[in-house]
């Protein structure tokens, strides 16, 4: 077992963390998919508005790979198909009703061990679990006929207010995680499991012994965010070589693969965290995939709040009438208003926190949490190379100022040489957080990657 101590990064002390055990919620009246969150997928409807659908039946599929299906978490009726610009499908809404369920084949752990690569691939595709996999680089869902250099299962999470293994993995998930490792081992020569340094959890406690012969390697990670980001872990342990891809998924998404195989049903249950100072009672909830955000959050402090689906750094700003995403297990609600103070720049600001140690709290050690808001302090400026960006990037050999300037200039070849394919979205977002120029580096990175895909 290798131990990786990350020294560069930043833990942002946002107030409003959830605590306690997950609250069991009644099933909501509607659930929805957001196909645009599946990067690289061209969605094509398998069901139209007004059609009935069973739990575990296909709602849509990838146009270029029809065998890659996405299954309904509940039975009912397709209530609405929402579209955005250029007729892109933004939401597929299902109104719950009925108890019809599609049954899949149940496997034993020994039976899964006898699968070949084609059978394992078919299990993931037919069961709607292929979308759990993403690639490094590019963070796309892998092609159904591709093969990875390795697969990473990440049981770490260091993002602000994001739930981790303690909240999302149960004591009874050991068999499901073992089953997932067995299935995924058929698709890659090596499996890497990353866990928090010094942390023990029943879900992976016996996995090393149980996965003997499956090419499993366990790595411990410690340090500030983005130490828990799977992309950073790939860069440090087994980065893609040549044109190879490395696939990754979270341990809680891997458990869903195991449940599908062992139980023979599409696993629709999810645990979400409702967090942020805009939530009246931050909490964990147990509900269904794609539940309404308002259903998850409950009461908010006031109406002037920003709803963020997923990570507060790289998530999506949405309105309160939308639904939870496939990947993000948190809903952040943060007050929009940014209070201005007369000659505030000249005051000691004892209750404020800054990553630049501009206030007494930063100089003396932050301690505690703070009401940090998404509003913009100050105005946009040119990139100022004062060495702040490199302090939050954990991937080695990245010079962020030159990388981002090459992306802005449209120099694709130089961008690749400077780390375009190595930098992760979480690292770019941390650069945005500490940026004195208020530049959205994660958006720049996405634009650079899109250019690479068009021209490579």
C-alpha positions as semicolon CSV with decimal commas, in nm:
position;residue;x (nm);y (nm);z (nm)
1;X;0,000;0,000;0,000
2;X;0,145;0,337;-0,105
3;X;0,084;0,661;0,084
4;X;0,066;0,996;-0,096
5;X;0,091;1,315;0,110
6;X;-0,035;1,613;-0,091
7;X;0,118;1,939;0,025
8;X;-0,023;2,183;-0,231
9;X;-0,392;2,266;-0,244
10;X;-0,652;2,450;-0,041
11;X;-0,930;2,352;0,198
12;X;-1,199;2,619;0,174
13;X;-1,373;2,656;0,515
14;X;-1,733;2,709;0,404
15;X;-1,996;2,704;0,677
16;X;-2,309;2,494;0,646
17;X;-2,182;2,136;0,659
18;X;-2,435;1,854;0,699
19;X;-2,415;1,619;0,995
20;X;-2,590;1,319;1,147
21;X;-2,741;1,017;0,980
22;X;-2,926;1,036;0,651
23;X;-3,293;1,131;0,675
24;X;-3,524;0,890;0,494
25;X;-3,744;1,088;0,255
26;X;-4,067;0,980;0,091
27;X;-4,039;0,917;-0,281
28;X;-4,086;1,243;-0,475
29;X;-4,364;1,297;-0,728
30;X;-4,113;1,341;-1,012
31;X;-3,754;1,250;-1,092
32;X;-3,539;1,357;-1,386
33;X;-3,222;1,293;-1,581
34;X;-2,997;1,572;-1,712
35;X;-2,836;1,417;-2,022
36;X;-2,602;1,713;-2,081
37;X;-2,395;1,616;-1,775
38;X;-2,280;1,301;-1,955
39;X;-1,985;1,440;-2,151
40;X;-1,940;1,289;-2,494
41;X;-2,294;1,150;-2,512
42;X;-2,544;1,240;-2,783
43;X;-2,877;1,149;-2,618
44;X;-3,155;0,990;-2,820
45;X;-3,491;0,927;-2,658
46;X;-3,609;0,571;-2,599
47;X;-3,935;0,705;-2,451
48;X;-4,149;1,002;-2,558
49;X;-4,367;1,235;-2,357
50;X;-4,672;1,044;-2,233
51;X;-4,506;0,701;-2,259
52;X;-4,511;0,471;-1,958
53;X;-4,181;0,343;-1,828
54;X;-4,078;0,077;-1,577
55;X;-3,812;0,123;-1,315
56;X;-3,494;-0,002;-1,481
57;X;-3,623;0,052;-1,836
58;X;-3,430;0,267;-2,084
59;X;-3,523;0,637;-2,100
60;X;-3,255;0,737;-2,349
61;X;-2,940;0,602;-2,510
62;X;-2,625;0,723;-2,682
63;X;-2,700;0,792;-3,048
64;X;-2,365;0,654;-3,167
65;X;-2,370;0,352;-2,934
66;X;-2,732;0,240;-2,883
67;X;-2,622;-0,032;-2,641
68;X;-2,524;0,242;-2,391
69;X;-2,858;0,301;-2,217
70;X;-2,967;0,515;-1,923
71;X;-3,244;0,363;-1,713
72;X;-3,541;0,511;-1,532
73;X;-3,501;0,516;-1,151
74;X;-3,879;0,483;-1,099
75;X;-4,182;0,349;-1,281
76;X;-4,434;0,598;-1,410
77;X;-4,494;0,825;-1,708
78;X;-4,257;1,048;-1,904
79;X;-4,407;1,381;-1,808
80;X;-4,183;1,623;-1,996
81;X;-3,877;1,642;-2,217
82;X;-3,710;1,981;-2,183
83;X;-3,479;2,119;-2,448
84;X;-3,231;2,404;-2,455
85;X;-3,036;2,575;-2,731
86;X;-3,013;2,387;-3,059
87;X;-3,275;2,143;-2,933
88;X;-3,033;1,986;-2,685
89;X;-3,217;1,772;-2,427
90;X;-3,166;1,930;-2,084
91;X;-3,413;1,731;-1,868
92;X;-3,618;1,413;-1,903
93;X;-3,884;1,424;-1,632
94;X;-4,065;1,110;-1,513
95;X;-4,380;1,133;-1,302
96;X;-4,380;0,849;-1,053
97;X;-4,661;0,594;-1,058
98;X;-4,680;0,218;-1,028
99;X;-4,436;-0,047;-0,909
100;X;-4,327;-0,218;-1,230
101;X;-3,958;-0,311;-1,221
102;X;-3,726;-0,458;-1,484
103;X;-3,538;-0,757;-1,346
104;X;-3,180;-0,837;-1,447
105;X;-2,980;-1,152;-1,392
106;X;-2,852;-1,201;-1,037
107;X;-2,492;-1,304;-0,995
108;X;-2,286;-1,450;-0,715
109;X;-1,931;-1,335;-0,645
110;X;-1,799;-1,665;-0,778
111;X;-2,013;-1,630;-1,089
112;X;-1,879;-1,281;-1,156
113;X;-1,527;-1,416;-1,128
114;X;-1,595;-1,644;-1,426
115;X;-1,705;-1,360;-1,658
116;X;-1,496;-1,261;-1,956
117;X;-1,443;-0,902;-2,075
118;X;-1,737;-0,905;-2,319
119;X;-1,978;-1,036;-2,056
120;X;-1,861;-0,777;-1,801
121;X;-1,903;-0,500;-2,058
122;X;-2,252;-0,624;-2,142
123;X;-2,349;-0,630;-1,774
124;X;-2,251;-0,263;-1,732
125;X;-2,416;-0,151;-2,054
126;X;-2,749;-0,331;-2,013
127;X;-2,771;-0,233;-1,646
128;X;-2,729;0,139;-1,717
129;X;-2,398;0,159;-1,528
130;X;-2,161;0,250;-1,812
131;X;-2,219;0,619;-1,735
132;X;-2,043;0,574;-1,399
133;X;-1,712;0,546;-1,585
134;X;-1,516;0,852;-1,700
135;X;-1,182;0,894;-1,870
136;X;-0,860;1,073;-1,801
137;X;-0,785;1,282;-1,989
138;X;-1,099;1,469;-2,109
139;X;-1,339;1,339;-1,838
140;X;-1,563;1,178;-2,100
141;X;-1,767;0,860;-2,078
142;X;-1,549;0,597;-2,249
143;X;-1,639;0,443;-2,583
144;X;-1,808;0,106;-2,541
145;X;-1,541;-0,074;-2,746
146;X;-1,241;0,089;-2,578
147;X;-1,004;-0,065;-2,322
148;X;-0,834;0,133;-2,043
149;X;-0,476;0,131;-1,924
150;X;-0,612;0,107;-1,568
151;X;-0,926;0,181;-1,366
152;X;-0,928;0,397;-1,053
153;X;-1,192;0,356;-0,783
154;X;-1,176;0,661;-0,556
155;X;-1,309;0,638;-0,200
156;X;-1,174;0,986;-0,119
157;X;-1,348;1,325;-0,119
158;X;-1,189;1,649;-0,001
159;X;-1,409;1,907;-0,177
160;X;-1,579;2,177;0,034
161;X;-1,888;2,038;0,211
162;X;-1,892;1,731;-0,013
163;X;-2,002;1,398;0,141
164;X;-1,744;1,120;0,141
165;X;-1,706;0,754;0,222
166;X;-1,835;0,790;0,579
167;X;-2,171;0,917;0,451
168;X;-2,203;0,741;0,115
169;X;-2,072;0,392;0,192
170;X;-2,248;0,161;0,438
171;X;-2,115;-0,129;0,642
172;X;-2,307;-0,368;0,420
173;X;-2,144;-0,245;0,098
174;X;-1,838;-0,472;0,120
175;X;-1,983;-0,743;-0,106
176;X;-2,108;-0,488;-0,358
177;X;-1,768;-0,319;-0,375
178;X;-1,601;-0,658;-0,410
179;X;-1,841;-0,745;-0,693
180;X;-1,763;-0,416;-0,869
181;X;-1,388;-0,475;-0,845
182;X;-1,439;-0,824;-0,988
183;X;-1,642;-0,693;-1,284
184;X;-1,411;-0,400;-1,358
185;X;-1,103;-0,620;-1,337
186;X;-1,227;-0,795;-1,652
187;X;-1,190;-0,468;-1,845
188;X;-0,846;-0,348;-1,730
189;X;-0,512;-0,504;-1,639
190;X;-0,498;-0,319;-1,307
191;X;-0,744;-0,168;-1,058
192;X;-0,638;0,110;-0,821
193;X;-0,840;0,178;-0,506
194;X;-0,766;0,512;-0,337
195;X;-0,870;0,566;0,027
196;X;-0,816;0,841;0,287
197;X;-0,487;0,799;0,472
198;X;-0,535;0,629;0,806
199;X;-0,908;0,574;0,754
200;X;-1,071;0,235;0,797
201;X;-1,411;0,143;0,658
202;X;-1,590;-0,194;0,653
203;X;-1,667;-0,151;0,282
204;X;-1,303;-0,190;0,183
205;X;-1,151;-0,347;0,495
206;X;-1,137;-0,699;0,349
207;X;-1,115;-0,601;-0,016
208;X;-0,743;-0,654;-0,064
209;X;-0,768;-1,016;0,047
210;X;-1,093;-1,074;-0,140
211;X;-0,956;-0,931;-0,463
212;X;-0,643;-1,143;-0,476
213;X;-0,544;-1,205;-0,834
214;X;-0,757;-0,918;-0,968
215;X;-0,469;-0,673;-1,002
216;X;-0,597;-0,453;-0,717
217;X;-0,362;-0,193;-0,571
218;X;-0,457;0,024;-0,274
219;X;-0,326;0,380;-0,227
220;X;-0,375;0,619;0,063
221;X;-0,408;0,994;0,005
222;X;-0,381;1,276;0,256
223;X;-0,364;1,653;0,233
224;X;-0,580;1,949;0,134
225;X;-0,815;1,958;-0,162
226;X;-0,765;1,840;-0,438
227;X;-0,600;1,540;-0,269
228;X;-0,933;1,357;-0,294
229;X;-0,986;1,432;-0,664
230;X;-0,963;1,119;-0,881
231;X;-0,794;1,308;-1,165
232;X;-0,511;1,420;-0,938
233;X;-0,473;1,065;-0,809
234;X;-0,446;0,932;-1,164
235;X;-0,174;1,188;-1,239
236;X;0,028;1,083;-0,935
237;X;-0,014;0,705;-0,952
238;X;-0,061;0,589;-1,312
239;X;-0,104;0,874;-1,565
240;X;-0,216;0,784;-1,917
241;X;0,074;0,682;-2,140
242;X;0,069;0,779;-2,506
243;X;-0,286;0,762;-2,638
244;X;-0,404;0,537;-2,355
245;X;-0,700;0,625;-2,134
246;X;-0,738;0,571;-1,764
247;X;-1,094;0,523;-1,641
248;X;-1,212;0,638;-1,301
249;X;-1,523;0,632;-1,084
250;X;-1,608;0,691;-0,720
251;X;-1,631;0,402;-0,475
252;X;-2,000;0,481;-0,413
253;X;-2,067;0,458;-0,787
254;X;-1,873;0,132;-0,795
255;X;-2,101;-0,002;-0,520
256;X;-2,396;0,064;-0,751
257;X;-2,236;-0,165;-1,009
258;X;-2,202;-0,433;-0,743
259;X;-2,564;-0,395;-0,634
260;X;-2,683;-0,427;-0,993
261;X;-2,491;-0,753;-1,031
262;X;-2,581;-0,907;-0,694
263;X;-2,944;-0,790;-0,665
264;X;-3,054;-0,796;-1,029
265;X;-3,215;-0,451;-1,021
266;X;-3,114;-0,104;-1,130
267;X;-2,990;0,061;-0,807
268;X;-3,185;0,388;-0,786
269;X;-3,136;0,475;-0,418
270;X;-2,905;0,770;-0,347
271;X;-2,774;0,967;-0,050
272;X;-2,746;1,342;-0,110
273;X;-2,612;1,622;0,109
274;X;-2,803;1,951;0,140
275;X;-2,537;2,199;0,249
276;X;-2,450;2,567;0,266
277;X;-2,551;2,866;0,478
278;X;-2,860;2,911;0,263
279;X;-3,004;2,581;0,391
280;X;-3,203;2,621;0,710
281;X;-3,113;2,270;0,828
282;X;-2,810;2,119;0,648
283;X;-2,860;1,743;0,629
284;X;-2,797;1,415;0,453
285;X;-3,101;1,257;0,291
286;X;-3,173;0,915;0,146
287;X;-3,396;0,934;-0,158
288;X;-3,396;0,833;-0,525
289;X;-3,170;0,922;-0,819
290;X;-3,273;1,251;-0,982
291;X;-3,492;1,372;-0,696
292;X;-3,605;1,739;-0,704
293;X;-3,355;1,976;-0,545
294;X;-3,625;2,138;-0,330
295;X;-3,721;1,790;-0,206
296;X;-3,361;1,726;-0,098
297;X;-3,292;2,066;0,058
298;X;-3,613;2,139;0,245
299;X;-3,640;2,494;0,381
300;X;-3,400;2,766;0,270
301;X;-3,305;3,077;0,467
302;X;-3,443;3,325;0,210
303;X;-3,525;3,354;-0,158
304;X;-3,204;3,535;-0,259
305;X;-2,986;3,225;-0,275
306;X;-2,783;3,045;-0,539
307;X;-2,850;2,675;-0,599
308;X;-2,545;2,475;-0,706
309;X;-2,582;2,116;-0,818
310;X;-2,267;1,917;-0,742
311;X;-1,936;2,060;-0,623
312;X;-1,935;2,423;-0,513
313;X;-1,618;2,465;-0,721
314;X;-1,713;2,287;-1,044
315;X;-2,088;2,231;-1,008
316;X;-2,369;2,386;-1,208
317;X;-2,573;2,690;-1,108
318;X;-2,941;2,596;-1,146
319;X;-3,281;2,713;-1,031
320;X;-3,464;2,549;-0,742
321;X;-3,708;2,372;-0,975
322;X;-3,444;2,137;-1,118
323;X;-3,341;1,786;-1,013
324;X;-3,031;1,624;-0,863
325;X;-2,756;1,508;-1,095
326;X;-2,610;1,164;-1,164
327;X;-2,256;1,235;-1,040
328;X;-2,296;1,510;-0,781
329;X;-2,400;1,394;-0,436
330;X;-2,440;1,744;-0,289
331;X;-2,672;2,040;-0,335
332;X;-2,521;2,371;-0,222
333;X;-2,744;2,664;-0,135
334;X;-2,550;2,985;-0,074
335;X;-2,680;3,342;-0,016
336;X;-2,632;3,562;-0,322
337;X;-2,603;3,898;-0,147
338;X;-2,252;4,031;-0,095
339;X;-2,254;4,300;0,171
340;X;-2,038;4,604;0,096
341;X;-1,871;4,799;0,375
342;X;-1,761;5,161;0,366
343;X;-1,376;5,166;0,348
344;X;-1,390;4,792;0,414
345;X;-1,044;4,753;0,267
346;X;-0,902;4,954;0,558
347;X;-1,077;4,758;0,837
348;X;-0,917;4,462;1,019
349;X;-1,204;4,228;0,917
350;X;-1,167;3,989;1,211
351;X;-1,462;3,777;1,094
352;X;-1,344;3,732;0,735
353;X;-1,125;3,464;0,577
354;X;-0,894;3,491;0,278
355;X;-0,674;3,238;0,102
356;X;-0,414;3,514;0,064
357;X;-0,385;3,568;0,441
358;X;-0,497;3,925;0,391
359;X;-0,697;3,926;0,716
360;X;-0,599;3,847;1,076
361;X;-0,776;3,509;1,054
362;X;-0,544;3,407;0,772
363;X;-0,232;3,521;0,952
364;X;-0,322;3,356;1,282
365;X;-0,463;3,035;1,135
366;X;-0,821;3,026;1,011
367;X;-0,992;2,786;1,252
368;X;-1,366;2,732;1,218
369;X;-1,586;2,796;0,916
370;X;-1,707;3,109;0,743
371;X;-2,009;3,240;0,552
372;X;-1,841;3,235;0,211
373;X;-2,061;3,345;-0,078
374;X;-2,046;3,310;-0,457
375;X;-2,070;3,683;-0,523
376;X;-1,778;3,861;-0,691
377;X;-1,553;4,077;-0,476
378;X;-1,378;4,332;-0,695
379;X;-1,352;4,347;-1,073
380;X;-1,188;4,155;-1,357
381;X;-0,823;4,225;-1,441
382;X;-0,542;4,075;-1,645
383;X;-0,368;3,762;-1,515
384;X;-0,132;3,863;-1,235
385;X;0,159;3,614;-1,198
386;X;0,217;3,637;-0,822
387;X;0,262;3,264;-0,760
388;X;-0,081;3,199;-0,607
389;X;-0,203;2,950;-0,868
390;X;0,086;2,706;-0,824
391;X;0,008;2,681;-0,452
392;X;-0,328;2,512;-0,515
393;X;-0,231;2,275;-0,799
394;X;-0,133;1,928;-0,680
395;X;-0,040;1,783;-1,021
396;X;0,337;1,819;-1,061
397;X;0,515;2,007;-1,340
398;X;0,229;2,245;-1,418
399;X;0,306;2,615;-1,469
400;X;-0,050;2,751;-1,463
401;X;0,012;3,109;-1,579
402;X;0,177;2,993;-1,902
403;X;-0,074;2,713;-1,956
404;X;-0,377;2,938;-1,935
405;X;-0,219;3,207;-2,148
406;X;-0,148;2,951;-2,419
407;X;-0,513;2,839;-2,405
408;X;-0,629;3,200;-2,439
409;X;-0,391;3,248;-2,733
410;X;-0,527;2,937;-2,902
411;X;-0,185;2,768;-2,916
412;X;-0,298;2,405;-2,886
413;X;0,045;2,245;-2,926
414;X;0,200;2,456;-2,651
415;X;-0,106;2,403;-2,427
416;X;-0,060;2,027;-2,449
417;X;0,310;2,056;-2,367
418;X;0,228;2,273;-2,065
419;X;-0,025;2,026;-1,919
420;X;-0,363;2,083;-2,085
421;X;-0,443;1,710;-2,063
422;X;-0,312;1,675;-1,708
423;X;-0,474;1,959;-1,516
424;X;-0,808;1,869;-1,352
425;X;-1,122;2,080;-1,331
426;X;-1,101;2,095;-0,952
427;X;-0,747;2,233;-0,971
428;X;-0,851;2,492;-1,229
429;X;-1,147;2,592;-1,011
430;X;-0,916;2,638;-0,711
431;X;-0,706;2,869;-0,929
432;X;-1,024;3,069;-0,995
433;X;-1,096;3,086;-0,622
434;X;-0,757;3,236;-0,534
435;X;-0,731;3,448;-0,849
436;X;-0,698;3,822;-0,779
437;X;-0,807;3,884;-1,138
438;X;-1,142;3,697;-1,110
439;X;-1,073;3,470;-1,410
440;X;-1,277;3,151;-1,459
441;X;-0,992;2,908;-1,522
442;X;-1,214;2,600;-1,523
443;X;-1,408;2,746;-1,816
444;X;-1,080;2,821;-1,994
445;X;-0,964;2,464;-1,935
446;X;-1,288;2,323;-2,075
447;X;-1,253;2,542;-2,384
448;X;-0,897;2,420;-2,433
449;X;-1,005;2,057;-2,403
450;X;-1,291;2,111;-2,646
451;X;-1,044;2,260;-2,895
452;X;-0,820;1,957;-2,850
453;X;-1,108;1,718;-2,921
454;X;-1,204;1,908;-3,237
455;X;-0,852;1,926;-3,378
456;X;-0,671;1,622;-3,240
